Amino acid sequence: MDLFFISFLVVLSTCGAFLGCLTGLVPGLHVNNIALILLSLSSFIISLFVFLGENNALLLIAAFITSVALAHTFVNILPATFIQ
């Protein structure tokens, strides 16, 4: 993989972590909502990143969903502890 793709993957994973923190802190938002939105827009996202190739664009979507889910899992403990 080239350096541009790897740096783009890191940037998207960081944005996914911030979005995961948001979904973890706000009750009612969940990772599944974000995943559904991303998967419904996947054809548009693939056409945006056509210069990377279809497989790499799908890898970016998967990395973004994974980083959202991981951050949501760790941050979700705060509202679960203090809102009851």
mmCIF file of the N, C-alpha and C atoms, coordinates in Angstrom:
data_MODEL
# 
_entry.id   MODEL 
# 
loop_
_atom_site.group_PDB 
_atom_site.id 
_atom_site.type_symbol 
_atom_site.label_atom_id 
_atom_site.label_alt_id 
_atom_site.label_comp_id 
_atom_site.label_asym_id 
_atom_site.label_entity_id 
_atom_site.label_seq_id 
_atom_site.pdbx_PDB_ins_code 
_atom_site.Cartn_x 
_atom_site.Cartn_y 
_atom_site.Cartn_z 
_atom_site.occupancy 
_atom_site.B_iso_or_equiv 
_atom_site.pdbx_formal_charge 
_atom_site.auth_seq_id 
_atom_site.auth_comp_id 
_atom_site.auth_asym_id 
_atom_site.auth_atom_id 
_atom_site.pdbx_PDB_model_num 
ATOM 1   N N  . MET A 1 1  ? 0.840   -1.181 0.000  1.00 0.00 ? 1  MET A N  1 
ATOM 2   C CA . MET A 1 1  ? 0.000   0.000  0.000  1.00 0.00 ? 1  MET A CA 1 
ATOM 3   C C  . MET A 1 1  ? 0.886   1.246  0.000  1.00 0.00 ? 1  MET A C  1 
ATOM 4   N N  . ASP A 1 2  ? 0.409   2.255  -0.645 1.00 0.00 ? 2  ASP A N  1 
ATOM 5   C CA . ASP A 1 2  ? 1.212   3.464  -0.695 1.00 0.00 ? 2  ASP A CA 1 
ATOM 6   C C  . ASP A 1 2  ? 0.973   4.334  0.534  1.00 0.00 ? 2  ASP A C  1 
ATOM 7   N N  . LEU A 1 3  ? 1.828   5.316  0.688  1.00 0.00 ? 3  LEU A N  1 
ATOM 8   C CA . LEU A 1 3  ? 1.808   6.159  1.882  1.00 0.00 ? 3  LEU A CA 1 
ATOM 9   C C  . LEU A 1 3  ? 0.552   7.009  1.965  1.00 0.00 ? 3  LEU A C  1 
ATOM 10  N N  . PHE A 1 4  ? 0.032   7.455  0.813  1.00 0.00 ? 4  PHE A N  1 
ATOM 11  C CA . PHE A 1 4  ? -1.182  8.273  0.815  1.00 0.00 ? 4  PHE A CA 1 
ATOM 12  C C  . PHE A 1 4  ? -2.374  7.496  1.354  1.00 0.00 ? 4  PHE A C  1 
ATOM 13  N N  . PHE A 1 5  ? -2.520  6.243  0.946  1.00 0.00 ? 5  PHE A N  1 
ATOM 14  C CA . PHE A 1 5  ? -3.641  5.422  1.410  1.00 0.00 ? 5  PHE A CA 1 
ATOM 15  C C  . PHE A 1 5  ? -3.543  5.168  2.910  1.00 0.00 ? 5  PHE A C  1 
ATOM 16  N N  . ILE A 1 6  ? -2.348  4.901  3.388  1.00 0.00 ? 6  ILE A N  1 
ATOM 17  C CA . ILE A 1 6  ? -2.174  4.626  4.815  1.00 0.00 ? 6  ILE A CA 1 
ATOM 18  C C  . ILE A 1 6  ? -2.464  5.876  5.649  1.00 0.00 ? 6  ILE A C  1 
ATOM 19  N N  . SER A 1 7  ? -2.002  7.036  5.185  1.00 0.00 ? 7  SER A N  1 
ATOM 20  C CA . SER A 1 7  ? -2.280  8.269  5.922  1.00 0.00 ? 7  SER A CA 1 
ATOM 21  C C  . SER A 1 7  ? -3.767  8.603  5.879  1.00 0.00 ? 7  SER A C  1 
ATOM 22  N N  . PHE A 1 8  ? -4.427  8.342  4.752  1.00 0.00 ? 8  PHE A N  1 
ATOM 23  C CA . PHE A 1 8  ? -5.864  8.565  4.645  1.00 0.00 ? 8  PHE A CA 1 
ATOM 24  C C  . PHE A 1 8  ? -6.627  7.621  5.567  1.00 0.00 ? 8  PHE A C  1 
ATOM 25  N N  . LEU A 1 9  ? -6.154  6.400  5.699  1.00 0.00 ? 9  LEU A N  1 
ATOM 26  C CA . LEU A 1 9  ? -6.759  5.428  6.611  1.00 0.00 ? 9  LEU A CA 1 
ATOM 27  C C  . LEU A 1 9  ? -6.642  5.881  8.057  1.00 0.00 ? 9  LEU A C  1 
ATOM 28  N N  . VAL A 1 10 ? -5.505  6.453  8.428  1.00 0.00 ? 10 VAL A N  1 
ATOM 29  C CA . VAL A 1 10 ? -5.310  6.943  9.792  1.00 0.00 ? 10 VAL A CA 1 
ATOM 30  C C  . VAL A 1 10 ? -6.225  8.127  10.075 1.00 0.00 ? 10 VAL A C  1 
ATOM 31  N N  . VAL A 1 11 ? -6.355  9.034  9.108  1.00 0.00 ? 11 VAL A N  1 
ATOM 32  C CA . VAL A 1 11 ? -7.220  10.203 9.297  1.00 0.00 ? 11 VAL A CA 1 
ATOM 33  C C  . VAL A 1 11 ? -8.675  9.776  9.452  1.00 0.00 ? 11 VAL A C  1 
ATOM 34  N N  . LEU A 1 12 ? -9.132  8.844  8.621  1.00 0.00 ? 12 LEU A N  1 
ATOM 35  C CA . LEU A 1 12 ? -10.514 8.383  8.739  1.00 0.00 ? 12 LEU A CA 1 
ATOM 36  C C  . LEU A 1 12 ? -10.747 7.617  10.032 1.00 0.00 ? 12 LEU A C  1 
ATOM 37  N N  . SER A 1 13 ? -9.758  6.878  10.488 1.00 0.00 ? 13 SER A N  1 
ATOM 38  C CA . SER A 1 13 ? -9.917  6.171  11.758 1.00 0.00 ? 13 SER A CA 1 
ATOM 39  C C  . SER A 1 13 ? -9.995  7.147  12.922 1.00 0.00 ? 13 SER A C  1 
ATOM 40  N N  . THR A 1 14 ? -9.245  8.249  12.840 1.00 0.00 ? 14 THR A N  1 
ATOM 41  C CA . THR A 1 14 ? -9.317  9.263  13.881 1.00 0.00 ? 14 THR A CA 1 
ATOM 42  C C  . THR A 1 14 ? -10.682 9.935  13.889 1.00 0.00 ? 14 THR A C  1 
ATOM 43  N N  . CYS A 1 15 ? -11.205 10.246 12.711 1.00 0.00 ? 15 CYS A N  1 
ATOM 44  C CA . CYS A 1 15 ? -12.554 10.820 12.620 1.00 0.00 ? 15 CYS A CA 1 
ATOM 45  C C  . CYS A 1 15 ? -13.597 9.831  13.124 1.00 0.00 ? 15 CYS A C  1 
ATOM 46  N N  . GLY A 1 16 ? -13.400 8.563  12.860 1.00 0.00 ? 16 GLY A N  1 
ATOM 47  C CA . GLY A 1 16 ? -14.301 7.539  13.366 1.00 0.00 ? 16 GLY A CA 1 
ATOM 48  C C  . GLY A 1 16 ? -14.253 7.433  14.874 1.00 0.00 ? 16 GLY A C  1 
ATOM 49  N N  . ALA A 1 17 ? -13.067 7.626  15.449 1.00 0.00 ? 17 ALA A N  1 
ATOM 50  C CA . ALA A 1 17 ? -12.957 7.595  16.905 1.00 0.00 ? 17 ALA A CA 1 
ATOM 51  C C  . ALA A 1 17 ? -13.703 8.769  17.532 1.00 0.00 ? 17 ALA A C  1 
ATOM 52  N N  . PHE A 1 18 ? -13.609 9.947  16.914 1.00 0.00 ? 18 PHE A N  1 
ATOM 53  C CA . PHE A 1 18 ? -14.362 11.098 17.427 1.00 0.00 ? 18 PHE A CA 1 
ATOM 54  C C  . PHE A 1 18 ? -15.860 10.874 17.309 1.00 0.00 ? 18 PHE A C  1 
ATOM 55  N N  . LEU A 1 19 ? -16.298 10.301 16.194 1.00 0.00 ? 19 LEU A N  1 
ATOM 56  C CA . LEU A 1 19 ? -17.719 10.007 16.028 1.00 0.00 ? 19 LEU A CA 1 
ATOM 57  C C  . LEU A 1 19 ? -18.171 8.918  17.001 1.00 0.00 ? 19 LEU A C  1 
ATOM 58  N N  . GLY A 1 20 ? -17.291 7.961  17.293 1.00 0.00 ? 20 GLY A N  1 
ATOM 59  C CA . GLY A 1 20 ? -17.596 6.939  18.280 1.00 0.00 ? 20 GLY A CA 1 
ATOM 60  C C  . GLY A 1 20 ? -17.727 7.512  19.678 1.00 0.00 ? 20 GLY A C  1 
ATOM 61  N N  . CYS A 1 21 ? -16.916 8.507  19.997 1.00 0.00 ? 21 CYS A N  1 
ATOM 62  C CA . CYS A 1 21 ? -17.060 9.186  21.291 1.00 0.00 ? 21 CYS A CA 1 
ATOM 63  C C  . CYS A 1 21 ? -18.391 9.911  21.365 1.00 0.00 ? 21 CYS A C  1 
ATOM 64  N N  . LEU A 1 22 ? -18.800 10.513 20.264 1.00 0.00 ? 22 LEU A N  1 
ATOM 65  C CA . LEU A 1 22 ? -20.086 11.194 20.240 1.00 0.00 ? 22 LEU A CA 1 
ATOM 66  C C  . LEU A 1 22 ? -21.235 10.209 20.415 1.00 0.00 ? 22 LEU A C  1 
ATOM 67  N N  . THR A 1 23 ? -21.190 9.084  19.710 1.00 0.00 ? 23 THR A N  1 
ATOM 68  C CA . THR A 1 23 ? -22.268 8.103  19.849 1.00 0.00 ? 23 THR A CA 1 
ATOM 69  C C  . THR A 1 23 ? -22.248 7.428  21.211 1.00 0.00 ? 23 THR A C  1 
ATOM 70  N N  . GLY A 1 24 ? -21.074 7.352  21.825 1.00 0.00 ? 24 GLY A N  1 
ATOM 71  C CA . GLY A 1 24 ? -20.995 6.756  23.158 1.00 0.00 ? 24 GLY A CA 1 
ATOM 72  C C  . GLY A 1 24 ? -21.553 7.652  24.234 1.00 0.00 ? 24 GLY A C  1 
ATOM 73  N N  . LEU A 1 25 ? -21.426 8.956  24.053 1.00 0.00 ? 25 LEU A N  1 
ATOM 74  C CA . LEU A 1 25 ? -21.878 9.887  25.080 1.00 0.00 ? 25 LEU A CA 1 
ATOM 75  C C  . LEU A 1 25 ? -23.340 10.274 24.947 1.00 0.00 ? 25 LEU A C  1 
ATOM 76  N N  . VAL A 1 26 ? -23.882 10.272 23.749 1.00 0.00 ? 26 VAL A N  1 
ATOM 77  C CA . VAL A 1 26 ? -25.261 10.701 23.527 1.00 0.00 ? 26 VAL A CA 1 
ATOM 78  C C  . VAL A 1 26 ? -26.180 9.489  23.580 1.00 0.00 ? 26 VAL A C  1 
ATOM 79  N N  . PRO A 1 27 ? -27.082 9.444  24.541 1.00 0.00 ? 27 PRO A N  1 
ATOM 80  C CA . PRO A 1 27 ? -28.022 8.322  24.590 1.00 0.00 ? 27 PRO A CA 1 
ATOM 81  C C  . PRO A 1 27 ? -28.953 8.357  23.373 1.00 0.00 ? 27 PRO A C  1 
ATOM 82  N N  . GLY A 1 28 ? -29.182 7.222  22.796 1.00 0.00 ? 28 GLY A N  1 
ATOM 83  C CA . GLY A 1 28 ? -30.046 7.137  21.619 1.00 0.00 ? 28 GLY A CA 1 
ATOM 84  C C  . GLY A 1 28 ? -29.279 6.966  20.325 1.00 0.00 ? 28 GLY A C  1 
ATOM 85  N N  . LEU A 1 29 ? -28.034 7.414  20.297 1.00 0.00 ? 29 LEU A N  1 
ATOM 86  C CA . LEU A 1 29 ? -27.194 7.172  19.130 1.00 0.00 ? 29 LEU A CA 1 
ATOM 87  C C  . LEU A 1 29 ? -26.431 5.874  19.337 1.00 0.00 ? 29 LEU A C  1 
ATOM 88  N N  . HIS A 1 30 ? -26.272 5.127  18.272 1.00 0.00 ? 30 HIS A N  1 
ATOM 89  C CA . HIS A 1 30 ? -25.589 3.846  18.381 1.00 0.00 ? 30 HIS A CA 1 
ATOM 90  C C  . HIS A 1 30 ? -24.728 3.636  17.152 1.00 0.00 ? 30 HIS A C  1 
ATOM 91  N N  . VAL A 1 31 ? -23.807 2.722  17.253 1.00 0.00 ? 31 VAL A N  1 
ATOM 92  C CA . VAL A 1 31 ? -22.924 2.402  16.135 1.00 0.00 ? 31 VAL A CA 1 
ATOM 93  C C  . VAL A 1 31 ? -23.719 1.863  14.953 1.00 0.00 ? 31 VAL A C  1 
ATOM 94  N N  . ASN A 1 32 ? -24.781 1.145  15.247 1.00 0.00 ? 32 ASN A N  1 
ATOM 95  C CA . ASN A 1 32 ? -25.579 0.581  14.161 1.00 0.00 ? 32 ASN A CA 1 
ATOM 96  C C  . ASN A 1 32 ? -26.223 1.665  13.307 1.00 0.00 ? 32 ASN A C  1 
ATOM 97  N N  . ASN A 1 33 ? -26.566 2.806  13.913 1.00 0.00 ? 33 ASN A N  1 
ATOM 98  C CA . ASN A 1 33 ? -27.100 3.919  13.129 1.00 0.00 ? 33 ASN A CA 1 
ATOM 99  C C  . ASN A 1 33 ? -26.058 4.432  12.138 1.00 0.00 ? 33 ASN A C  1 
ATOM 100 N N  . ILE A 1 34 ? -24.834 4.601  12.611 1.00 0.00 ? 34 ILE A N  1 
ATOM 101 C CA . ILE A 1 34 ? -23.756 5.091  11.761 1.00 0.00 ? 34 ILE A CA 1 
ATOM 102 C C  . ILE A 1 34 ? -23.429 4.068  10.683 1.00 0.00 ? 34 ILE A C  1 
ATOM 103 N N  . ALA A 1 35 ? -23.401 2.796  11.045 1.00 0.00 ? 35 ALA A N  1 
ATOM 104 C CA . ALA A 1 35 ? -23.103 1.754  10.064 1.00 0.00 ? 35 ALA A CA 1 
ATOM 105 C C  . ALA A 1 35 ? -24.179 1.676  8.990  1.00 0.00 ? 35 ALA A C  1 
ATOM 106 N N  . LEU A 1 36 ? -25.432 1.830  9.378  1.00 0.00 ? 36 LEU A N  1 
ATOM 107 C CA . LEU A 1 36 ? -26.519 1.803  8.394  1.00 0.00 ? 36 LEU A CA 1 
ATOM 108 C C  . LEU A 1 36 ? -26.418 2.971  7.424  1.00 0.00 ? 36 LEU A C  1 
ATOM 109 N N  . ILE A 1 37 ? -26.099 4.153  7.952  1.00 0.00 ? 37 ILE A N  1 
ATOM 110 C CA . ILE A 1 37 ? -25.940 5.325  7.087  1.00 0.00 ? 37 ILE A CA 1 
ATOM 111 C C  . ILE A 1 37 ? -24.764 5.136  6.130  1.00 0.00 ? 37 ILE A C  1 
ATOM 112 N N  . LEU A 1 38 ? -23.647 4.635  6.656  1.00 0.00 ? 38 LEU A N  1 
ATOM 113 C CA . LEU A 1 38 ? -22.478 4.441  5.801  1.00 0.00 ? 38 LEU A CA 1 
ATOM 114 C C  . LEU A 1 38 ? -22.702 3.365  4.745  1.00 0.00 ? 38 LEU A C  1 
ATOM 115 N N  . LEU A 1 39 ? -23.363 2.297  5.117  1.00 0.00 ? 39 LEU A N  1 
ATOM 116 C CA . LEU A 1 39 ? -23.594 1.238  4.141  1.00 0.00 ? 39 LEU A CA 1 
ATOM 117 C C  . LEU A 1 39 ? -24.622 1.644  3.087  1.00 0.00 ? 39 LEU A C  1 
ATOM 118 N N  . SER A 1 40 ? -25.567 2.502  3.458  1.00 0.00 ? 40 SER A N  1 
ATOM 119 C CA . SER A 1 40 ? -26.510 2.972  2.446  1.00 0.00 ? 40 SER A CA 1 
ATOM 120 C C  . SER A 1 40 ? -25.849 3.973  1.498  1.00 0.00 ? 40 SER A C  1 
ATOM 121 N N  . LEU A 1 41 ? -24.819 4.661  1.966  1.00 0.00 ? 41 LEU A N  1 
ATOM 122 C CA . LEU A 1 41 ? -24.080 5.597  1.119  1.00 0.00 ? 41 LEU A CA 1 
ATOM 123 C C  . LEU A 1 41 ? -22.804 4.995  0.528  1.00 0.00 ? 41 LEU A C  1 
ATOM 124 N N  . SER A 1 42 ? -22.635 3.689  0.625  1.00 0.00 ? 42 SER A N  1 
ATOM 125 C CA . SER A 1 42 ? -21.376 3.068  0.216  1.00 0.00 ? 42 SER A CA 1 
ATOM 126 C C  . SER A 1 42 ? -21.096 3.218  -1.277 1.00 0.00 ? 42 SER A C  1 
ATOM 127 N N  . SER A 1 43 ? -22.125 3.171  -2.112 1.00 0.00 ? 43 SER A N  1 
ATOM 128 C CA . SER A 1 43 ? -21.873 3.342  -3.548 1.00 0.00 ? 43 SER A CA 1 
ATOM 129 C C  . SER A 1 43 ? -21.391 4.754  -3.857 1.00 0.00 ? 43 SER A C  1 
ATOM 130 N N  . PHE A 1 44 ? -21.929 5.750  -3.143 1.00 0.00 ? 44 PHE A N  1 
ATOM 131 C CA . PHE A 1 44 ? -21.459 7.127  -3.316 1.00 0.00 ? 44 PHE A CA 1 
ATOM 132 C C  . PHE A 1 44 ? -20.033 7.290  -2.816 1.00 0.00 ? 44 PHE A C  1 
ATOM 133 N N  . ILE A 1 45 ? -19.719 6.654  -1.687 1.00 0.00 ? 45 ILE A N  1 
ATOM 134 C CA . ILE A 1 45 ? -18.372 6.749  -1.122 1.00 0.00 ? 45 ILE A CA 1 
ATOM 135 C C  . ILE A 1 45 ? -17.364 6.077  -2.038 1.00 0.00 ? 45 ILE A C  1 
ATOM 136 N N  . ILE A 1 46 ? -17.737 4.930  -2.618 1.00 0.00 ? 46 ILE A N  1 
ATOM 137 C CA . ILE A 1 46 ? -16.834 4.242  -3.542 1.00 0.00 ? 46 ILE A CA 1 
ATOM 138 C C  . ILE A 1 46 ? -16.592 5.096  -4.782 1.00 0.00 ? 46 ILE A C  1 
ATOM 139 N N  . SER A 1 47 ? -17.644 5.774  -5.266 1.00 0.00 ? 47 SER A N  1 
ATOM 140 C CA . SER A 1 47 ? -17.446 6.638  -6.435 1.00 0.00 ? 47 SER A CA 1 
ATOM 141 C C  . SER A 1 47 ? -16.606 7.864  -6.089 1.00 0.00 ? 47 SER A C  1 
ATOM 142 N N  . LEU A 1 48 ? -16.646 8.329  -4.838 1.00 0.00 ? 48 LEU A N  1 
ATOM 143 C CA . LEU A 1 48 ? -15.787 9.434  -4.414 1.00 0.00 ? 48 LEU A CA 1 
ATOM 144 C C  . LEU A 1 48 ? -14.317 9.036  -4.394 1.00 0.00 ? 48 LEU A C  1 
ATOM 145 N N  . PHE A 1 49 ? -14.054 7.835  -3.920 1.00 0.00 ? 49 PHE A N  1 
ATOM 146 C CA . PHE A 1 49 ? -12.680 7.362  -3.797 1.00 0.00 ? 49 PHE A CA 1 
ATOM 147 C C  . PHE A 1 49 ? -12.316 6.383  -4.911 1.00 0.00 ? 49 PHE A C  1 
ATOM 148 N N  . VAL A 1 50 ? -12.748 6.682  -6.116 1.00 0.00 ? 50 VAL A N  1 
ATOM 149 C CA . VAL A 1 50 ? -12.483 5.798  -7.247 1.00 0.00 ? 50 VAL A CA 1 
ATOM 150 C C  . VAL A 1 50 ? -10.983 5.756  -7.566 1.00 0.00 ? 50 VAL A C  1 
ATOM 151 N N  . PHE A 1 51 ? -10.254 6.814  -7.200 1.00 0.00 ? 51 PHE A N  1 
ATOM 152 C CA . PHE A 1 51 ? -8.814  6.837  -7.469 1.00 0.00 ? 51 PHE A CA 1 
ATOM 153 C C  . PHE A 1 51 ? -8.045  5.857  -6.592 1.00 0.00 ? 51 PHE A C  1 
ATOM 154 N N  . LEU A 1 52 ? -8.640  5.415  -5.500 1.00 0.00 ? 52 LEU A N  1 
ATOM 155 C CA . LEU A 1 52 ? -7.987  4.427  -4.635 1.00 0.00 ? 52 LEU A CA 1 
ATOM 156 C C  . LEU A 1 52 ? -8.275  2.991  -5.054 1.00 0.00 ? 52 LEU A C  1 
ATOM 157 N N  . GLY A 1 53 ? -9.341  2.794  -5.786 1.00 0.00 ? 53 GLY A N  1 
ATOM 158 C CA . GLY A 1 53 ? -9.765  1.446  -6.146 1.00 0.00 ? 53 GLY A CA 1 
ATOM 159 C C  . GLY A 1 53 ? -10.928 1.011  -5.291 1.00 0.00 ? 53 GLY A C  1 
ATOM 160 N N  . GLU A 1 54 ? -11.727 0.088  -5.817 1.00 0.00 ? 54 GLU A N  1 
ATOM 161 C CA . GLU A 1 54 ? -12.938 -0.328 -5.104 1.00 0.00 ? 54 GLU A CA 1 
ATOM 162 C C  . GLU A 1 54 ? -12.631 -1.054 -3.809 1.00 0.00 ? 54 GLU A C  1 
ATOM 163 N N  . ASN A 1 55 ? -11.646 -1.942 -3.842 1.00 0.00 ? 55 ASN A N  1 
ATOM 164 C CA . ASN A 1 55 ? -11.321 -2.705 -2.631 1.00 0.00 ? 55 ASN A CA 1 
ATOM 165 C C  . ASN A 1 55 ? -10.777 -1.808 -1.529 1.00 0.00 ? 55 ASN A C  1 
ATOM 166 N N  . ASN A 1 56 ? -9.966  -0.832 -1.893 1.00 0.00 ? 56 ASN A N  1 
ATOM 167 C CA . ASN A 1 56 ? -9.426  0.072  -0.873 1.00 0.00 ? 56 ASN A CA 1 
ATOM 168 C C  . ASN A 1 56 ? -10.506 0.982  -0.316 1.00 0.00 ? 56 ASN A C  1 
ATOM 169 N N  . ALA A 1 57 ? -11.470 1.390  -1.139 1.00 0.00 ? 57 ALA A N  1 
ATOM 170 C CA . ALA A 1 57 ? -12.580 2.207  -0.642 1.00 0.00 ? 57 ALA A CA 1 
ATOM 171 C C  . ALA A 1 57 ? -13.430 1.406  0.342  1.00 0.00 ? 57 ALA A C  1 
ATOM 172 N N  . LEU A 1 58 ? -13.658 0.142  0.047  1.00 0.00 ? 58 LEU A N  1 
ATOM 173 C CA . LEU A 1 58 ? -14.399 -0.710 0.986  1.00 0.00 ? 58 LEU A CA 1 
ATOM 174 C C  . LEU A 1 58 ? -13.619 -0.914 2.280  1.00 0.00 ? 58 LEU A C  1 
ATOM 175 N N  . LEU A 1 59 ? -12.297 -0.991 2.172  1.00 0.00 ? 59 LEU A N  1 
ATOM 176 C CA . LEU A 1 59 ? -11.457 -1.108 3.362  1.00 0.00 ? 59 LEU A CA 1 
ATOM 177 C C  . LEU A 1 59 ? -11.546 0.146  4.218  1.00 0.00 ? 59 LEU A C  1 
ATOM 178 N N  . LEU A 1 60 ? -11.641 1.312  3.579  1.00 0.00 ? 60 LEU A N  1 
ATOM 179 C CA . LEU A 1 60 ? -11.798 2.555  4.328  1.00 0.00 ? 60 LEU A CA 1 
ATOM 180 C C  . LEU A 1 60 ? -13.126 2.588  5.073  1.00 0.00 ? 60 LEU A C  1 
ATOM 181 N N  . ILE A 1 61 ? -14.191 2.137  4.434  1.00 0.00 ? 61 ILE A N  1 
ATOM 182 C CA . ILE A 1 61 ? -15.504 2.089  5.087  1.00 0.00 ? 61 ILE A CA 1 
ATOM 183 C C  . ILE A 1 61 ? -15.465 1.132  6.278  1.00 0.00 ? 61 ILE A C  1 
ATOM 184 N N  . ALA A 1 62 ? -14.852 -0.017 6.102  1.00 0.00 ? 62 ALA A N  1 
ATOM 185 C CA . ALA A 1 62 ? -14.764 -0.997 7.186  1.00 0.00 ? 62 ALA A CA 1 
ATOM 186 C C  . ALA A 1 62 ? -13.917 -0.478 8.344  1.00 0.00 ? 62 ALA A C  1 
ATOM 187 N N  . ALA A 1 63 ? -12.817 0.215  8.033  1.00 0.00 ? 63 ALA A N  1 
ATOM 188 C CA . ALA A 1 63 ? -11.969 0.775  9.093  1.00 0.00 ? 63 ALA A CA 1 
ATOM 189 C C  . ALA A 1 63 ? -12.699 1.869  9.847  1.00 0.00 ? 63 ALA A C  1 
ATOM 190 N N  . PHE A 1 64 ? -13.498 2.670  9.145  1.00 0.00 ? 64 PHE A N  1 
ATOM 191 C CA . PHE A 1 64 ? -14.250 3.740  9.800  1.00 0.00 ? 64 PHE A CA 1 
ATOM 192 C C  . PHE A 1 64 ? -15.293 3.154  10.744 1.00 0.00 ? 64 PHE A C  1 
ATOM 193 N N  . ILE A 1 65 ? -16.034 2.144  10.294 1.00 0.00 ? 65 ILE A N  1 
ATOM 194 C CA . ILE A 1 65 ? -17.050 1.518  11.145 1.00 0.00 ? 65 ILE A CA 1 
ATOM 195 C C  . ILE A 1 65 ? -16.401 0.840  12.347 1.00 0.00 ? 65 ILE A C  1 
ATOM 196 N N  . THR A 1 66 ? -15.248 0.208  12.140 1.00 0.00 ? 66 THR A N  1 
ATOM 197 C CA . THR A 1 66 ? -14.549 -0.452 13.241 1.00 0.00 ? 66 THR A CA 1 
ATOM 198 C C  . THR A 1 66 ? -14.062 0.549  14.280 1.00 0.00 ? 66 THR A C  1 
ATOM 199 N N  . SER A 1 67 ? -13.533 1.679  13.817 1.00 0.00 ? 67 SER A N  1 
ATOM 200 C CA . SER A 1 67 ? -13.056 2.673  14.782 1.00 0.00 ? 67 SER A CA 1 
ATOM 201 C C  . SER A 1 67 ? -14.211 3.328  15.529 1.00 0.00 ? 67 SER A C  1 
ATOM 202 N N  . VAL A 1 68 ? -15.348 3.520  14.862 1.00 0.00 ? 68 VAL A N  1 
ATOM 203 C CA . VAL A 1 68 ? -16.528 4.047  15.557 1.00 0.00 ? 68 VAL A CA 1 
ATOM 204 C C  . VAL A 1 68 ? -16.986 3.058  16.623 1.00 0.00 ? 68 VAL A C  1 
ATOM 205 N N  . ALA A 1 69 ? -17.032 1.787  16.276 1.00 0.00 ? 69 ALA A N  1 
ATOM 206 C CA . ALA A 1 69 ? -17.500 0.769  17.224 1.00 0.00 ? 69 ALA A CA 1 
ATOM 207 C C  . ALA A 1 69 ? -16.564 0.635  18.422 1.00 0.00 ? 69 ALA A C  1 
ATOM 208 N N  . LEU A 1 70 ? -15.265 0.704  18.174 1.00 0.00 ? 70 LEU A N  1 
ATOM 209 C CA . LEU A 1 70 ? -14.307 0.556  19.265 1.00 0.00 ? 70 LEU A CA 1 
ATOM 210 C C  . LEU A 1 70 ? -14.371 1.740  20.225 1.00 0.00 ? 70 LEU A C  1 
ATOM 211 N N  . ALA A 1 71 ? -14.441 2.950  19.694 1.00 0.00 ? 71 ALA A N  1 
ATOM 212 C CA . ALA A 1 71 ? -14.529 4.128  20.561 1.00 0.00 ? 71 ALA A CA 1 
ATOM 213 C C  . ALA A 1 71 ? -15.859 4.153  21.302 1.00 0.00 ? 71 ALA A C  1 
ATOM 214 N N  . HIS A 1 72 ? -16.940 3.749  20.631 1.00 0.00 ? 72 HIS A N  1 
ATOM 215 C CA . HIS A 1 72 ? -18.256 3.711  21.273 1.00 0.00 ? 72 HIS A CA 1 
ATOM 216 C C  . HIS A 1 72 ? -18.262 2.745  22.453 1.00 0.00 ? 72 HIS A C  1 
ATOM 217 N N  . THR A 1 73 ? -17.587 1.630  22.295 1.00 0.00 ? 73 THR A N  1 
ATOM 218 C CA . THR A 1 73 ? -17.558 0.623  23.349 1.00 0.00 ? 73 THR A CA 1 
ATOM 219 C C  . THR A 1 73 ? -16.896 1.158  24.618 1.00 0.00 ? 73 THR A C  1 
ATOM 220 N N  . PHE A 1 74 ? -15.791 1.894  24.461 1.00 0.00 ? 74 PHE A N  1 
ATOM 221 C CA . PHE A 1 74 ? -15.083 2.390  25.631 1.00 0.00 ? 74 PHE A CA 1 
ATOM 222 C C  . PHE A 1 74 ? -15.749 3.605  26.259 1.00 0.00 ? 74 PHE A C  1 
ATOM 223 N N  . VAL A 1 75 ? -16.350 4.477  25.456 1.00 0.00 ? 75 VAL A N  1 
ATOM 224 C CA . VAL A 1 75 ? -16.935 5.706  25.981 1.00 0.00 ? 75 VAL A CA 1 
ATOM 225 C C  . VAL A 1 75 ? -18.348 5.472  26.502 1.00 0.00 ? 75 VAL A C  1 
ATOM 226 N N  . ASN A 1 76 ? -18.987 4.414  26.071 1.00 0.00 ? 76 ASN A N  1 
ATOM 227 C CA . ASN A 1 76 ? -20.366 4.124  26.457 1.00 0.00 ? 76 ASN A CA 1 
ATOM 228 C C  . ASN A 1 76 ? -20.513 3.845  27.954 1.00 0.00 ? 76 ASN A C  1 
ATOM 229 N N  . ILE A 1 77 ? -19.428 3.587  28.638 1.00 0.00 ? 77 ILE A N  1 
ATOM 230 C CA . ILE A 1 77 ? -19.513 3.293  30.063 1.00 0.00 ? 77 ILE A CA 1 
ATOM 231 C C  . ILE A 1 77 ? -19.888 4.535  30.871 1.00 0.00 ? 77 ILE A C  1 
ATOM 232 N N  . LEU A 1 78 ? -19.576 5.727  30.376 1.00 0.00 ? 78 LEU A N  1 
ATOM 233 C CA . LEU A 1 78 ? -19.877 6.954  31.128 1.00 0.00 ? 78 LEU A CA 1 
ATOM 234 C C  . LEU A 1 78 ? -21.374 7.204  31.276 1.00 0.00 ? 78 LEU A C  1 
ATOM 235 N N  . PRO A 1 79 ? -22.162 7.242  30.197 1.00 0.00 ? 79 PRO A N  1 
ATOM 236 C CA . PRO A 1 79 ? -23.607 7.439  30.422 1.00 0.00 ? 79 PRO A CA 1 
ATOM 237 C C  . PRO A 1 79 ? -24.255 6.238  31.109 1.00 0.00 ? 79 PRO A C  1 
ATOM 238 N N  . ALA A 1 80 ? -23.715 5.055  30.892 1.00 0.00 ? 80 ALA A N  1 
ATOM 239 C CA . ALA A 1 80 ? -24.292 3.884  31.548 1.00 0.00 ? 80 ALA A CA 1 
ATOM 240 C C  . ALA A 1 80 ? -24.082 3.940  33.056 1.00 0.00 ? 80 ALA A C  1 
ATOM 241 N N  . THR A 1 81 ? -22.990 4.569  33.477 1.00 0.00 ? 81 THR A N  1 
ATOM 242 C CA . THR A 1 81 ? -22.713 4.670  34.913 1.00 0.00 ? 81 THR A CA 1 
ATOM 243 C C  . THR A 1 81 ? -23.469 5.805  35.567 1.00 0.00 ? 81 THR A C  1 
ATOM 244 N N  . PHE A 1 82 ? -23.489 6.969  34.932 1.00 0.00 ? 82 PHE A N  1 
ATOM 245 C CA . PHE A 1 82 ? -23.990 8.168  35.595 1.00 0.00 ? 82 PHE A CA 1 
ATOM 246 C C  . PHE A 1 82 ? -25.414 8.529  35.263 1.00 0.00 ? 82 PHE A C  1 
ATOM 247 N N  . ILE A 1 83 ? -26.034 7.947  34.265 1.00 0.00 ? 83 ILE A N  1 
ATOM 248 C CA . ILE A 1 83 ? -27.436 8.256  33.933 1.00 0.00 ? 83 ILE A CA 1 
ATOM 249 C C  . ILE A 1 83 ? -28.274 7.045  34.293 1.00 0.00 ? 83 ILE A C  1 
ATOM 250 N N  . GLN A 1 84 ? -28.819 7.046  35.484 1.00 0.00 ? 84 GLN A N  1 
ATOM 251 C CA . GLN A 1 84 ? -29.735 5.976  35.892 1.00 0.00 ? 84 GLN A CA 1 
ATOM 252 C C  . GLN A 1 84 ? -30.620 6.417  37.004 1.00 0.00 ? 84 GLN A C  1 
# 
